Amino acid sequence: MQAEIITIGDELLIGQVIDSNSAFIAKELNKIGVAVHQITSVQDDHDQILETLTEANDRSQIIIMTGGLGPTKDDVTKHVLCAFLEDTLVQDEAVLQYIEYLFQHYISTPISDLNRQQALVPSRAQILHNQYGTAPGLWMERNGSSFVSLPGVPFEMKALVKDKVLPKIVEHYERPHIIHKTLMTYGWGESAIANKIEDWEDNLPSEIKFAYLPSLGRVRLRLSAKGKDKTYLQNLVNAEAKKLYPLIGEIIYGEEEDESIEAGIGKLLIQKGMTLATAESFTGGRIAEQLTTIPGASKYFKGTVVSYATETKIQLLGVAPELIEKHSVVSEAVAVAMARNVRQIIGTDFAVATTGNAGPTKGDSQEEVGTAFIAISSPERTFAQKFVLGNHRERIVQKGVNKAFELLQKEILNF
């Protein structure tokens, strides 16, 4: 079973929009045993889309397209599909009624003929109802292959994939099982880990593929297996993953089961009935932002103070001016005070605080660019650690966020 993804839009090719749709679709397909072998981005051009579809049809059984279904003249996907499948556009009354309903209840601008034209669909297409937008999803078949066309708006596309596309694929195709297990590590680089687990890696069973997935401050280790016997594959992957703990257990901080570390932190806090606040300086609210992308975060995350300027640390967080004068604003002492004080001010069980120099200049501190202190405050103790995070501003910030989550997770696990 082979699938591929085609994303359509000039905005993708000029870098104006990042193609996050492909990553989402590939991940969801993988969950149901469908492997994506190619991802292609093409411009809003009839001939190029047609050529890409022709090539995809020779390679894959499932072709999923996103984009090009809007009401403007540059949205040509449906016309190309008709040319490719030797079909014609017809008006779908149910789609038209829903478009008119959306304009009556949710859209302030008057409906136009261009909007109504979105109800034109290939005559042989199965309509995938888009509850969040005016462009329906389309499912078409040719010579044993399925062609799925989805709107490019991410939240519309995601709902259609989960609610419509995946169930139809499961119904139509017999698929192998694909099992993944990912161990999350921090503190060592990729080469250091490879040296430590070399013998283990050399003796992996042939059914298992192993990959290093490095990112800022951490390396994910992914074991994958594919086949018909799900139980056998799961047991095999789990057994091999277990062998890594005696080798590198000191740097493994968890297993990724399709969730981020911040989602895992949220689950831990909910399980323990505990709460969290943050006080951020050089991370600029990034920790709070990542926490609040998790649905239900208000159950445990109670608020943040983004104390970017020194005077804000003094005025809002109550950090003593003499402490800053003595130790510098980028220091262990100030980080500890920020964490302890925000925990008391907001009234939570845990708090995270960050202070550092992300550059490009030193600002109010004499610490070198890349120096950061991250503090954790809990009911039992408050402490801070110093990190040197490099010299690239964006990497410094994101590394700081990652380190903060790692320290916080370890501290919560102590309770």
C-alpha positions in Angstrom: 0.0 0.0 0.0 1.6 3.2 -1.2 0.3 6.8 -0.9 1.5 10.2 -1.9 0.6 13.7 -1.1 0.3 16.6 -3.6 0.0 20.2 -2.2 -1.1 22.9 -4.5 -0.4 26.6 -4.3 2.1 29.2 -5.5 2.3 30.4 -1.9 4.0 27.2 -0.9 6.7 27.5 -3.6 7.7 31.1 -2.8 7.9 30.4 1.0 5.0 32.5 1.9 3.2 29.6 3.6 4.8 26.6 5.2 3.4 23.2 4.1 2.2 21.8 7.5 -0.6 19.9 5.7 1.7 17.2 4.4 3.2 16.5 7.8 -0.2 16.1 9.3 -1.6 13.8 6.6 1.5 11.6 6.5 1.4 11.1 10.2 -2.3 10.2 10.2 -1.9 7.8 7.3 1.0 6.1 9.0 -1.3 5.4 12.0 -3.5 3.3 9.9 -0.7 1.4 8.1 -0.4 3.5 4.9 3.1 4.6 4.0 3.7 7.9 2.2 6.4 7.5 -0.4 6.4 10.9 -2.0 5.3 14.5 -1.2 5.1 17.0 -4.0 4.3 20.7 -4.0 3.1 22.3 -7.3 2.0 25.7 -8.4 -1.5 26.7 -9.4 -1.0 25.6 -13.0 -3.3 23.3 -14.9 -0.6 21.5 -16.9 1.8 21.0 -13.9 -1.0 19.6 -11.7 -2.1 17.3 -14.5 1.4 16.1 -15.1 1.9 15.5 -11.3 -1.4 13.5 -11.1 -0.4 11.3 -14.1 2.9 10.5 -12.5 1.3 9.8 -9.1 -1.2 7.5 -10.6 1.6 5.3 -11.9 3.2 5.0 -8.5 0.5 5.0 -5.8 -2.8 3.6 -4.8 -3.9 6.6 -2.7 -3.2 10.2 -3.9 -4.3 13.0 -1.5 -4.3 16.6 -2.7 -4.7 19.8 -0.7 -5.3 23.3 -2.0 -6.7 24.9 -5.1 -10.4 24.5 -4.2 -11.1 28.1 -3.5 -13.5 30.5 -5.3 -11.0 32.5 -7.3 -9.7 32.0 -10.8 -6.3 30.6 -9.7 -8.0 27.7 -8.0 -8.0 25.1 -10.8 -7.8 21.8 -9.0 -11.4 20.7 -9.8 -10.9 21.5 -13.5 -7.7 19.5 -13.7 -9.3 16.6 -12.0 -12.1 16.6 -14.6 -9.5 16.7 -17.3 -7.6 13.8 -15.7 -10.6 11.7 -15.0 -12.5 12.6 -18.1 -15.4 14.0 -16.1 -17.4 17.2 -16.0 -18.4 19.6 -13.3 -22.0 19.6 -12.0 -23.7 21.5 -9.3 -24.3 19.6 -6.0 -27.4 21.0 -4.4 -26.5 19.8 -0.9 -23.1 21.6 -1.1 -24.8 24.7 -2.4 -27.3 24.8 0.4 -24.5 24.4 3.0 -22.5 27.3 1.4 -25.6 29.5 1.6 -26.2 28.4 5.2 -22.6 29.3 6.2 -23.0 32.8 4.6 -26.3 33.4 6.4 -25.0 32.4 9.8 -21.3 32.9 10.0 -19.9 35.1 7.2 -20.5 38.8 7.2 -19.8 39.5 3.5 -22.5 38.9 1.0 -22.5 35.6 -0.9 -21.4 35.9 -4.6 -21.6 33.8 -7.7 -17.9 32.9 -7.1 -18.8 31.4 -3.7 -21.8 29.5 -5.2 -19.4 28.0 -7.8 -17.7 26.0 -5.1 -20.8 23.8 -5.3 -19.5 22.7 -8.7 -18.0 19.2 -8.4 -16.9 16.4 -10.7 -20.0 14.4 -11.5 -18.6 11.0 -10.4 -17.0 12.4 -7.2 -18.1 11.3 -3.7 -18.6 14.4 -1.6 -16.8 14.6 1.7 -18.8 17.2 3.7 -16.7 20.0 5.0 -18.5 21.3 8.1 -16.1 24.2 8.6 -15.8 25.7 5.1 -17.3 26.2 1.7 -15.1 23.9 -0.3 -16.1 20.2 0.0 -13.7 17.4 0.0 -13.8 15.0 -3.0 -13.1 11.3 -3.3 -12.6 9.9 -6.9 -11.4 6.6 -8.2 -9.6 5.5 -11.4 -8.1 2.1 -12.3 -8.0 1.0 -8.7 -6.5 4.1 -7.3 -8.2 6.7 -5.1 -7.8 10.4 -5.6 -8.8 12.6 -2.6 -9.0 16.4 -3.0 -9.1 18.5 0.2 -9.2 22.2 1.0 -5.8 23.7 1.9 -7.1 25.5 5.0 -5.4 23.4 7.7 -8.3 23.2 10.2 -10.7 22.2 7.5 -8.4 19.7 6.0 -7.6 18.1 9.4 -11.3 17.5 10.2 -11.9 16.0 6.8 -8.9 13.7 7.1 -9.9 12.4 10.5 -13.7 12.2 10.1 -14.0 11.2 6.4 -10.8 10.2 4.6 -9.2 7.8 7.1 -12.4 5.8 7.7 -12.9 5.4 3.9 -9.3 4.2 3.5 -9.8 1.7 6.3 -13.0 0.5 4.6 -11.6 0.2 1.1 -8.0 -1.1 1.6 -6.3 -4.0 3.4 -3.3 -2.5 5.1 -0.3 -3.7 7.1 0.3 -2.7 10.7 3.0 0.0 11.2 4.3 0.1 14.8 6.5 2.9 16.1 8.0 3.5 19.5 10.0 6.6 20.2 12.3 7.2 23.2 12.9 10.8 24.1 16.5 11.6 25.3 18.3 14.8 26.3 21.8 15.8 27.3 23.8 13.8 24.7 24.3 14.4 21.1 23.5 11.9 18.3 27.1 10.6 17.9 27.5 10.0 21.7 24.3 8.0 21.8 25.3 6.0 18.7 28.7 5.1 20.3 26.9 3.9 23.5 24.3 1.7 21.8 26.4 0.5 18.8 26.3 -3.2 19.8 22.5 -3.1 20.4 21.9 -1.4 17.0 24.1 -3.9 15.2 22.0 -6.8 16.6 18.5 -5.5 15.9 16.1 -8.0 14.4 15.7 -7.5 10.6 12.0 -6.5 11.0 13.0 -3.4 13.0 14.2 -0.1 11.5 15.9 2.3 13.8 16.3 6.1 13.3 17.9 9.0 15.2 15.8 12.2 15.2 17.9 15.0 16.6 16.5 18.5 17.4 17.4 21.3 19.7 18.8 19.9 22.9 17.3 16.4 22.4 17.4 13.3 20.3 14.4 11.1 19.7 15.2 7.4 19.0 12.5 5.7 16.9 12.0 2.0 16.4 9.7 1.0 13.6 8.3 -2.3 12.4 5.8 -3.2 9.7 3.9 -6.4 9.0 0.6 -8.3 9.3 0.9 -9.5 13.0 0.3 -6.5 15.2 0.8 -8.3 18.5 4.1 -9.8 17.4 5.4 -6.4 16.1 4.4 -4.6 19.3 6.1 -7.2 21.5 9.2 -7.1 19.3 9.5 -3.3 19.4 8.8 -3.1 23.1 11.4 -5.8 23.9 14.1 -4.0 21.9 13.3 -0.6 23.4 13.5 -2.1 26.9 17.1 -3.1 26.2 18.1 0.6 25.8 17.3 1.5 29.4 20.4 -0.2 30.9 22.6 1.4 28.2 21.3 5.0 28.2 18.6 5.1 30.8 20.1 8.2 32.5 19.2 10.4 29.4 15.8 8.9 28.6 13.1 11.1 30.0 10.0 9.5 28.4 8.4 7.7 25.6 6.6 9.6 22.9 3.2 8.1 22.2 2.1 10.7 19.6 2.3 13.6 22.1 4.7 16.4 22.9 6.5 16.7 26.2 4.3 19.6 27.2 1.2 17.4 26.6 2.8 14.7 28.8 3.5 17.4 31.5 -0.2 18.3 31.3 -1.3 14.7 31.9 1.0 14.4 34.9 -0.3 17.6 36.5 -3.9 16.5 35.9 -3.2 13.0 37.4 -1.6 14.6 40.5 -4.2 17.4 40.8 -1.4 20.0 40.7 -1.0 23.4 38.9 1.7 25.4 37.1 2.7 29.0 36.4 5.6 30.5 34.4 7.7 33.6 34.6 9.6 34.1 31.3 12.3 36.5 30.2 14.4 35.5 27.2 11.8 32.9 26.2 9.3 35.6 25.7 6.2 33.6 26.6 7.1 30.7 24.4 6.7 28.2 27.2 3.2 29.5 28.0 2.3 29.4 24.3 3.3 25.8 23.9 1.4 24.8 27.1 -1.8 26.5 26.0 -1.9 24.9 22.6 -2.9 21.7 24.5 -6.7 21.4 24.9 -7.8 21.6 28.5 -4.6 23.3 29.7 -6.6 25.7 31.9 -7.1 22.8 34.3 -3.5 23.0 35.3 -1.8 26.0 33.7 -2.9 29.2 35.6 -0.9 32.0 34.0 2.4 33.6 33.2 4.3 36.8 33.6 6.5 37.7 30.6 9.0 39.8 32.4 11.2 40.7 29.5 12.5 43.9 30.9 14.5 44.2 34.1 12.0 46.7 35.6 9.2 44.2 35.0 11.0 41.6 37.0 11.2 44.1 39.9 7.7 45.6 39.6 5.5 42.6 38.8 7.5 39.7 40.2 9.0 41.4 43.2 12.6 40.5 42.4 14.7 42.7 44.8 16.8 45.4 42.9 19.8 44.7 45.2 19.6 41.0 44.1 19.9 42.0 40.5 22.6 44.5 41.2 24.6 42.0 43.1 24.2 39.0 40.8 23.1 40.4 37.4 19.7 40.0 35.8 20.9 36.8 34.1 21.9 34.8 37.1 20.9 31.8 39.2 19.7 34.0 42.1 17.3 36.0 39.9 15.9 32.9 38.2 15.2 31.4 41.6 13.5 34.5 42.8 11.4 34.7 39.6 10.2 31.1 40.0 9.5 31.3 43.7 7.7 34.6 43.5 5.5 33.7 40.5 4.5 30.5 42.2 3.4 32.5 45.2 1.8 35.3 43.3 -0.4 33.1 41.1 -0.8 30.4 43.7 0.3 27.2 42.0 2.2 24.0 43.0 4.9 24.4 40.4 6.5 27.3 38.5 9.1 27.7 35.8 11.2 30.8 35.3 13.7 31.7 32.6 16.3 34.5 32.4 19.0 34.6 29.8 20.8 36.4 27.1 19.6 35.4 23.6 21.6 38.2 21.9 22.6 39.6 19.6 23.9 42.0 22.4 24.4 41.5 26.1 21.7 43.9 27.2 21.4 44.4 31.0 23.7 41.5 31.7 27.4 40.9 31.4 26.8 37.2 30.7 27.8 36.0 27.2 25.2 35.5 24.5 23.6 32.1 24.9 23.9 32.0 28.7 20.6 31.1 30.4 19.3 30.1 33.8 16.2 28.1 34.2 14.5 27.7 37.6 11.9 25.3 38.9 9.9 26.0 42.0 7.9 23.2 43.7 6.2 22.7 47.1 9.5 21.3 48.4 12.3 23.3 46.8 13.4 25.9 44.3 16.5 25.5 42.2 18.0 26.8 39.0 20.5 25.4 36.4 22.8 27.2 34.1 22.9 26.4 30.4 25.0 27.6 27.5 22.8 27.4 24.5 24.9 28.6 21.6 24.9 31.9 19.7 21.9 31.7 17.4 19.0 33.7 18.8 16.1 31.5 17.7 17.9 28.3 18.7 18.8 29.8 22.1 15.1 30.5 22.8 13.8 27.1 21.7 16.6 25.2 23.4 15.6 27.1 26.6 12.0 26.1 26.2 13.0 22.5 25.7 15.3 22.5 28.7 12.6 24.1 30.8 10.1 21.3 30.0 12.7 18.6 30.7 13.5 20.0 34.1 9.9 20.5 34.9 8.9 17.0 33.9 11.6 15.4 36.1 10.6 17.5 39.1 6.9 16.7 38.7 7.7 13.0 38.5 9.3 13.3 42.0 5.8 13.9 43.5 
